[in-house]
Structures are given as C-alpha cells and as structure tokens.
C-alpha cells in the first residue's frame, strides 16, 4: 500500500512539473535603468553608483508560502521571476567599465566632440568621418574604435550570461544602444534606425 501511495505522489509531481510553463520575460525597465547607470559612469566619468547591485536581488522578505517553496524546489526560475531585475556589476563588467572610462577620457570624447566618431544603432561606435582626424592620429583613432567595440560586445554578452539568460544578449545590446544615443552630448553623431548619421 505504501509503495502505491509513493507511486501516486511521484506521478502527481511529474505531472505537475510537466504542466508548469515558466515564461521569463526580459526585464526591459530594469535593463534600461541599469544601462543608464553604466553609461553615465562612462560618459560622465563618475564612479559606480553607491546603490549599484553587486549580488542578485533578494527573493523577498520573510518565508515564502509552502506552495511557492515546493514550486521553487521543482522549478527554481519560477520563484526568481517574481522580482525581475538585471545584474550589471560583475568582475568582468567592472574591468570593462574601467577600460571604457579610460578610453573615453583619453581618446573617444575628443573624437566624438570632433564628429569623427559616432554611436551606431547597434550599440557600438564607428569612425564616421576619418577626415576629421589628423593623418598622424588615424591609426590611434581606429585602434580606439576597435578596442571600444570589442569591450562593448563583451559587455553585452557578459551581462546576458551574468543574468543566466544568454538569449537576452540582443535585447541588452538594443537597450544599451538606445542609452548611448540618449546620453550623447549636443553635437555628437549617432545613427538613426535606418543607419543614417544624425547630429544631436
């Protein structure tokens, strides 16, 4: 009799898990907020915000109800999805941030101010007008653009992986692309949705 009860309970649990569909949506608002903080520390040369998150967010206060604990045990992502947030600070992203801040201060800001470089629609930078850069400095400008794009690609990938959702990389890139353009200073160039260069 006891074996029959165990078999029925096990079958019910398998059926429950099989029927549970968990949709983890990209937390767009949280991503925009995180991107804005990160971009601000690069463009405005500030330090990481004091309230910046370095660990995953708490899953709530107090003890969750037993049904949530059981569901969390069976499908851990279900309970975590209740508090959508996005993690941007990891050792890798902090190293990238440091390189981007130094590069921005030493090279990119001048190139952006001169109109030689602009923000692309896909979250990168591009040499828009090589003639705006003296011939003796073009190799340095090209190297800065290549290094910046390598770091940006690594940043978007790292944020997606740090949040346990590598499939979010394209959405993170899109969110950051909008953020870079929104934070651009007056006179800087950016690409619109069609890829045409515009001046802010």
N, C-alpha and C positions, 0 to 999 in steps of 0.2 A: 504494500500500500504506500509506504514511504517513497519508494522508487517512482511510483506513478505520480505522486504529488510533485516530486522534484522534476520529473519529465515535463509535467504540465507547466510548472513555473518557468522552466528553461525555454519551452516552446513559446510561452507568452512573452518572455523577454526578447527572444529573437524576433517575434512578430512585431513587437513594439519598436525595436531598433530599425527593423526593415521599413516601417511605415513613417518614421520620422524623417522629414526633409528639412535640412537646415540651409537657409539662404543667408549667406554672409555678404551683405552689400558693402560696397566701397563707401567709407565714411567721408563723403565729399566735403562737408563743412569742417570737420576736424582736420582734413588734409589741407584745406585752404588756410586755415589758421596756423598750422604747423609750417607750411611753406612760407607764409608771410613772415613768421618769426625768423626762420632760417635765412631767407633772402634779406631781411632787414639787417641781420648781423653781418652779412657780406657787404651789401651796398653802403650801409650807414656805419660800418666798421665798429659796431657795438659788440659787446661780449654776448654770449648765450644768455637769454633771459633767465632771471633768477628762478622763475617758476617753471622752467623748461623741464620736461619729463625725461628722466633717465631710466626709469623702470616701467614695466607695464602698469596700467592703471589698476587700482583696487577693484575687486569684483562686487563691491557693495559692503554695507556695514551690517554687523550682526550675523546671525546664522541664517542661511537660505532655507526655505521650506524643504521638507524631506523629498517632495516630488522633484524639486529643482536639483537637489543633491544626487538623486538617482539618475536623472537625465544627464547631469554633468558628468557623472561617473561613466555612463554609457556613451554619451556624445559630448565631450568636453567643449567643443566650439559653440554649442547651443547656449550655454550659460555666459560665456565670454562675449557673445554677440550682443548681449543686452546693453553693454556700455561701449558703444563704438568710439574708438579713439585711434589715433595713429602715432606711432613711435618714430621719432626722427633722430633722437640722440643715441648713438652707439659709438664705440671707439672708432670704428671705420668712418662714420659720418663726421665725427669731430675732427679727425685727421684731414678729411676732405675740406671741411669748413676752414680750417687753418690755412691750407694751401690756397683756397679760393680768396680768402681775405687778403693774404699777402700779394697774390697776383693782381687782385683788383686794385689795391693801393699802389702797387709798383708799375703796373702796365695798363690793365684794362680800362681803368677810369679815364686815363688820358686818351686812349683810343676811342672810347665811347664819346667823350667830350668833343673830339675832333671829327666825329662822324665816320671814322674809318671802320668801326666795328658796330654791329647792331645785334639785337636779340632776335633769334629766329622763332618761327611759330611752333617749333618742336622742342623748345626748352634749351636750345644751345646758343652759341654765338657764332657769327660769321664775319669774315673780312668783307665789308660791304664796298669800300672804296679804297683800294690799295694806293691810289694817287695821293690820298690824304696823309700817307705815312712816308717820311723821307726814305729814299732808297737804302740808306745805311741802316735803317731800323726795321725794314720789312721782314727780314728773317726772324728777328726777335718778336715782331707782331704775330707772324704766322705760328711761331712756336707757342706763344701765349694762348692763341686761339685754340690750337690743337690740345694743349695741356688742360685748358678750361673745359673743353668738350669731353675729354677723357674723364675728368673729375665729375662733370655733370652726369654723364652716362652711368658712372659708377655710383653716384649718389642716388639716382632714381632706382637703380637695381637694388642697392643696399637697403633703402627704406622699405621697398616691397618685401624683401626677404626678412628684414627685422620684424615685420608685422605678420610674418607667417603666410603671406599671400603673394608669391612671385607673380601671379597673374595680374596684380594691380599695377605693375610697372608702367604700362602705357597710361593709365589714369593718373598716376603720380606725376609722370612726365608732363601730361597735359595741364595738371593743376599748377605745377611749377612754371610752365611756360607762360600761363596767364599771369602768375605772380610776378615774374621778372618784368613783364611788359607793364603791369600796373605800377610797379615801383620805379620804373625808368624815370630819370630826371628829364626835365624840359630840354629839348634839343637833341636827345638821344634818338637813335633809329631802332625800329622794330619792324618785323614782318606782320602783315595782317593775315587773315585766314586764307587768302588767295596766294600768299607768298610775296606780295608787293611790299616794297620798303616804304615806311611812313615815318615822319618825324614827329616826335611828341611835342 
